[in-house]
Amino acid sequence: MINRSEADLIHVDVMDGRFVPNISLGLPVCAAIARHATKPLDVHLMMIEPEKYIREFRKAGADRITIHIEACANLHSGIMLIKETGALAGVAVNPHTPVELLVDILPDLDTVLLMSVNPGFGGQQFIGRTYSKVKRLAEMRESAGLDFTIGIDGGVSLSNAPALVAAGADVLIAGSFIFNAPSPEQAISELKKTTG
Ligand SMILES: O=C(CO)[C@H](O)[C@H](O)COP(=O)(O)O
């Protein structure tokens, strides 16, 4: 269904039970998804010391790898390692983390993922302060003349998607809105329409 849908990518949430209070899936499942997927795999590592597994997730089919600023002792090294593997590189920031902390790494990034819920579980309520965060990050991008994409992850639905896009978001990650819908394929299509 996802392959034939209008989705642009498949977001794979890896949770380690340490960085977030939940365990999801790991390398074998990522590799199994990659064997069937016809869309890019966007792997979001919600784990401590993600640097240890970047090469493995690339081998398992990740096209883009996103690591958390809060989980890395040396974020820049992690980003360089992702790029060395040939994958696109992203940094995710939790709701409590100011985007201003990214100022010295933005030129190295392909994407920034703003968490609009506390990571760990699907189905949570969207945190409204995310709108101002997207705006601030979009302003930083424009003033620095950069072209990284801004993604939003958590509680995304038709009720907030247009305002997120208007604020500067390029990529919307949606779980419950799609998979709880009577027709997930149609839900993807409706979400895509709001993003233009
Ligand atoms: O990273 C995540 C949670 O840590 C999920 O991607 C996110 O929560 C999406 O699910 P939903 O749309 O149900 O909020």
The ligand as a Gaussian input file, in Angstrom:
#p B3LYP/6-31G(d) Opt

LIG

0 1
 O        8.761000       9.101000      16.344000
 C        7.662000       8.882000      16.708000
 C        7.380000       8.766000      18.142000
 O        8.558000       8.751000      18.837000
 C        6.575000       8.682000      15.681000
 O        7.116000       8.786000      14.372000
 C        5.513000       9.688000      15.779000
 O        4.976000       9.689000      17.060000
 C        4.457000       9.448000      14.725000
 O        3.359000       8.854000      15.224000
 P        2.015000       9.656000      15.416000
 O        1.682000      10.273000      14.097000
 O        1.051000       8.616000      15.862000
 O        2.283000      10.710000      16.476000

